[in-house]
Amino acid sequence: MKDIPVHQLKERASTGLEMWQYQTGDMEDDDMPLAAHRDDHYIFFLITDGKASLMIDFTEVKFNPKTLYYILPGQVHQSLDYNEAAGWFIAVDTMLVPPDYRKVFEGSMDLQQPHRLNDDQMKQCTSLLTVLLQRFQEKDSLPFNLSVTHSLLQAFVGMVAGCYNCAANPSVRLTRPMEIVQQFKRLLVDNICTVKSPSAYAEMLRVSESYLNESLKKITGMSVSYWISNELVLEAKRLLYYSELNVKEIAHKLGYDDHTYFSRIFKKSEGITPLSFRASYRK
């Protein structure tokens, strides 16, 4: 293959969520995407029984019962062995992961190890995921079902972020490119509405634009421009879903005087107009 493929969640799910529960023996080889790839979204796993393994950015990660794990957007990964495991798979649009939670996940790239749950945490997670799966499978048959589903999803993601935040070990030494990537992503979340220039972020980080771009490509596989555009569209999607602002107001909030130009950028990224996106997520 010419390049590492990037799997897009919008091609499989229209509401920002894909999930299932599986039992030991369910995951036959043909059911799992074994080839190395990236995703444009978060993936969360909860292993309840058995064992499994993934290759994440050249490192084999092994899972035992009662463990949580997540994969960041952009990380190269490959399934090695899932047929002996039982658990949960949850794919989540980054738009549905609040910025504070993202800072925990993206700030812990060096510590991204399976997190062992105690009995109470395991019971809480499985109970919440059971209700979430039921609401996810209901689709449009219940009033406000999509909003309830997303609320339950954010509760689960918050529980995972809490587990990893408590487990953080500040004594672990980061490589310089990883430090740059973490600092850049924090700046991006806080400044995206006012700062859109790669050179401006490089100046804020006191590095050259080429070094910033090189660091991002090394750690995430994507360029500075990609992450700036990605964050802009994510913020636009949040405002379209969670607020009542119209498209012109959202464009201005994101720093665009010309709302038609903003709409073109959004459609180029998502394949639909801002209003169509709002309608599909609020149906």
C-alpha positions as semicolon CSV with decimal commas, in nm:
position;residue;x (nm);y (nm);z (nm)
1;M;0,000;0,000;0,000
2;K;0,115;0,355;-0,075
3;D;0,027;0,493;0,267
4;I;-0,126;0,377;0,592
5;P;-0,506;0,380;0,544
6;V;-0,720;0,602;0,765
7;H;-1,059;0,460;0,867
8;Q;-1,331;0,722;0,907
9;L;-1,611;0,668;1,154
10;K;-1,861;0,868;0,948
11;E;-1,845;0,597;0,682
12;R;-1,982;0,342;0,931
13;A;-2,188;0,544;1,178
14;S;-2,406;0,851;1,130
15;T;-2,434;0,946;1,499
16;G;-2,069;0,948;1,608
17;L;-2,084;0,612;1,785
18;E;-2,025;0,250;1,696
19;M;-2,024;-0,019;1,964
20;W;-2,077;-0,385;2,029
21;Q;-2,031;-0,648;2,296
22;Y;-1,855;-0,971;2,203
23;Q;-1,799;-1,309;2,367
24;T;-1,501;-1,544;2,354
25;G;-1,480;-1,695;2,006
26;D;-1,696;-1,427;1,840
27;M;-1,405;-1,242;1,681
28;E;-1,300;-1,463;1,393
29;D;-1,007;-1,348;1,182
30;D;-1,227;-1,225;0,899
31;D;-1,427;-1,004;1,134
32;M;-1,136;-0,786;1,247
33;P;-0,937;-0,534;1,039
34;L;-0,598;-0,706;1,079
35;A;-0,401;-0,475;0,850
36;A;-0,224;-0,181;1,011
37;H;-0,433;0,136;0,989
38;R;-0,520;0,464;1,160
39;D;-0,861;0,587;1,274
40;D;-0,991;0,944;1,273
41;H;-1,171;0,875;1,602
42;Y;-1,116;0,733;1,950
43;I;-1,152;0,363;2,022
44;F;-1,217;0,229;2,372
45;F;-1,195;-0,133;2,483
46;L;-1,312;-0,304;2,798
47;I;-1,187;-0,661;2,828
48;T;-1,412;-0,858;3,064
49;D;-1,271;-1,210;3,021
50;G;-0,992;-1,392;2,839
51;K;-0,694;-1,227;2,676
52;A;-0,618;-1,020;2,367
53;S;-0,337;-0,822;2,206
54;L;-0,287;-0,532;1,968
55;M;0,015;-0,381;1,797
56;I;0,010;-0,006;1,871
57;D;0,279;0,202;1,699
58;F;0,523;-0,092;1,691
59;T;0,454;-0,196;2,051
60;E;0,257;-0,508;2,136
61;V;-0,001;-0,439;2,407
62;K;-0,154;-0,735;2,589
63;F;-0,489;-0,730;2,767
64;N;-0,607;-0,935;3,062
65;P;-0,955;-0,950;3,220
66;K;-1,098;-0,633;3,377
67;T;-0,884;-0,391;3,177
68;L;-0,962;-0,066;2,997
69;Y;-0,771;0,065;2,699
70;Y;-0,803;0,340;2,439
71;I;-0,652;0,419;2,100
72;L;-0,598;0,780;2,000
73;P;-0,699;0,922;1,661
74;G;-0,401;0,883;1,429
75;Q;-0,225;0,601;1,613
76;V;-0,124;0,313;1,388
77;H;-0,262;-0,014;1,519
78;Q;-0,318;-0,371;1,413
79;S;-0,521;-0,651;1,567
80;L;-0,313;-0,951;1,672
81;D;-0,540;-1,172;1,881
82;Y;-0,899;-1,111;1,990
83;N;-1,063;-1,449;1,946
84;E;-0,988;-1,553;2,305
85;A;-1,135;-1,240;2,463
86;A;-1,477;-1,120;2,570
87;G;-1,560;-0,755;2,619
88;W;-1,674;-0,430;2,467
89;F;-1,568;-0,222;2,165
90;I;-1,665;0,147;2,146
91;A;-1,567;0,382;1,859
92;V;-1,634;0,751;1,934
93;D;-1,629;1,064;1,721
94;T;-1,375;1,304;1,873
95;M;-1,649;1,569;1,878
96;L;-1,820;1,372;2,155
97;V;-1,508;1,363;2,376
98;P;-1,499;1,684;2,588
99;P;-1,172;1,886;2,571
100;D;-1,081;1,817;2,936
101;Y;-1,105;1,442;2,873
102;R;-0,902;1,472;2,553
103;K;-0,623;1,644;2,746
104;V;-0,605;1,343;2,978
105;F;-0,593;1,091;2,692
106;E;-0,357;1,285;2,468
107;G;-0,140;1,393;2,758
108;S;-0,083;1,031;2,855
109;M;0,054;0,896;2,528
110;D;0,366;0,767;2,704
111;L;0,153;0,597;2,973
112;Q;-0,103;0,441;2,744
113;Q;-0,114;0,102;2,908
114;P;-0,414;-0,118;2,989
115;H;-0,576;0,006;3,309
116;R;-0,685;-0,264;3,554
117;L;-1,026;-0,203;3,713
118;N;-1,123;-0,301;4,064
119;D;-1,449;-0,488;4,121
120;D;-1,657;-0,174;4,185
121;Q;-1,520;0,004;3,876
122;M;-1,581;-0,305;3,664
123;K;-1,941;-0,330;3,781
124;Q;-2,003;0,040;3,714
125;C;-1,850;0,026;3,365
126;T;-2,033;-0,287;3,255
127;S;-2,366;-0,161;3,392
128;L;-2,325;0,171;3,212
129;L;-2,220;0,006;2,885
130;T;-2,515;-0,232;2,902
131;V;-2,760;0,059;2,922
132;L;-2,565;0,249;2,655
133;L;-2,581;-0,046;2,415
134;Q;-2,955;-0,081;2,471
135;R;-3,012;0,288;2,391
136;F;-2,774;0,272;2,095
137;Q;-2,968;-0,020;1,947
138;E;-3,303;0,155;2,000
139;K;-3,210;0,412;1,734
140;D;-3,507;0,649;1,688
141;S;-3,776;0,446;1,859
142;L;-3,760;0,638;2,191
143;P;-3,803;1,012;2,251
144;F;-3,472;1,202;2,277
145;N;-3,289;0,873;2,231
146;L;-2,984;1,019;2,054
147;S;-2,930;1,283;2,324
148;V;-2,964;1,021;2,598
149;T;-2,725;0,790;2,412
150;H;-2,462;1,064;2,382
151;S;-2,503;1,155;2,750
152;L;-2,446;0,793;2,854
153;L;-2,147;0,776;2,621
154;Q;-1,989;1,085;2,775
155;A;-2,043;0,941;3,122
156;F;-1,847;0,631;3,020
157;V;-1,569;0,833;2,854
158;G;-1,551;1,046;3,169
159;M;-1,507;0,734;3,382
160;V;-1,222;0,619;3,157
161;A;-1,057;0,963;3,170
162;G;-1,086;0,957;3,549
163;C;-0,913;0,619;3,566
164;Y;-0,625;0,732;3,347
165;N;-0,594;1,069;3,518
166;C;-0,550;0,898;3,855
167;A;-0,296;0,659;3,705
168;A;-0,080;0,931;3,547
169;N;0,287;0,913;3,638
170;P;0,459;1,251;3,592
171;S;0,802;1,099;3,652
172;V;0,805;0,925;3,313
173;R;1,041;1,100;3,071
174;L;0,896;1,208;2,736
175;T;1,085;1,238;2,411
176;R;1,116;1,591;2,274
177;P;0,882;1,527;1,976
178;M;0,619;1,385;2,214
179;E;0,647;1,690;2,441
180;I;0,599;1,916;2,139
181;V;0,294;1,721;2,024
182;Q;0,132;1,732;2,367
183;Q;0,197;2,104;2,408
184;F;0,071;2,176;2,055
185;K;-0,253;1,986;2,111
186;R;-0,319;2,171;2,436
187;L;-0,259;2,504;2,263
188;L;-0,478;2,398;1,973
189;V;-0,777;2,317;2,195
190;D;-0,746;2,650;2,377
191;N;-0,674;2,879;2,078
192;I;-0,839;2,730;1,770
193;C;-1,097;3,009;1,736
194;T;-0,830;3,278;1,711
195;V;-0,510;3,109;1,591
196;K;-0,509;2,904;1,269
197;S;-0,156;2,952;1,136
198;P;0,103;2,672;1,168
199;S;0,377;2,932;1,204
200;A;0,190;3,099;1,492
201;Y;0,173;2,772;1,687
202;A;0,541;2,708;1,616
203;E;0,622;3,053;1,753
204;M;0,414;2,990;2,065
205;L;0,609;2,667;2,118
206;R;0,942;2,837;2,039
207;V;1,031;2,589;1,770
208;S;1,056;2,614;1,391
209;E;0,750;2,538;1,182
210;S;0,939;2,254;1,010
211;Y;1,031;2,096;1,346
212;L;0,670;2,121;1,467
213;N;0,550;1,958;1,146
214;E;0,819;1,688;1,169
215;S;0,727;1,611;1,533
216;L;0,357;1,582;1,456
217;K;0,416;1,355;1,160
218;K;0,650;1,136;1,363
219;I;0,407;1,091;1,655
220;T;0,066;1,114;1,485
221;G;0,134;1,061;1,115
222;M;-0,047;1,387;1,033
223;S;0,075;1,741;0,955
224;V;0,023;2,067;1,147
225;S;-0,229;2,183;0,889
226;Y;-0,428;1,860;0,923
227;W;-0,462;1,899;1,300
228;I;-0,560;2,266;1,276
229;S;-0,828;2,187;1,017
230;N;-0,941;1,885;1,218
231;E;-0,979;2,089;1,537
232;L;-1,172;2,363;1,355
233;V;-1,421;2,114;1,215
234;L;-1,452;1,942;1,554
235;E;-1,536;2,270;1,725
236;A;-1,785;2,351;1,448
237;K;-1,951;2,012;1,497
238;R;-1,975;2,070;1,872
239;L;-2,140;2,409;1,820
240;L;-2,380;2,269;1,561
241;Y;-2,481;1,985;1,791
242;Y;-2,479;2,142;2,136
243;S;-2,571;2,506;2,070
244;E;-2,856;2,690;1,900
245;L;-2,624;2,927;1,710
246;N;-2,694;2,955;1,338
247;V;-2,426;2,883;1,078
248;K;-2,331;3,250;1,039
249;E;-2,290;3,289;1,416
250;I;-2,083;2,973;1,437
251;A;-1,859;3,091;1,153
252;H;-1,798;3,421;1,331
253;K;-1,731;3,243;1,661
254;L;-1,467;3,035;1,486
255;G;-1,304;3,345;1,341
256;Y;-1,452;3,351;0,989
257;D;-1,610;3,672;0,857
258;D;-1,742;3,490;0,550
259;H;-1,983;3,218;0,661
260;T;-2,012;3,079;0,307
261;Y;-1,637;3,013;0,307
262;F;-1,671;2,839;0,642
263;S;-1,954;2,625;0,503
264;R;-1,735;2,521;0,208
265;I;-1,455;2,417;0,444
266;F;-1,698;2,214;0,653
267;K;-1,854;2,042;0,352
268;K;-1,513;1,958;0,206
269;S;-1,420;1,787;0,533
270;E;-1,748;1,614;0,619
271;G;-1,913;1,567;0,282
272;I;-2,231;1,742;0,400
273;T;-2,331;2,100;0,484
274;P;-2,331;2,229;0,843
275;L;-2,711;2,230;0,852
276;S;-2,729;1,874;0,718
277;F;-2,486;1,766;0,987
278;R;-2,700;1,931;1,255
279;A;-3,014;1,765;1,121
280;S;-2,855;1,418;1,108
281;Y;-2,722;1,437;1,464
282;R;-3,046;1,574;1,607
283;K;-3,286;1,346;1,423
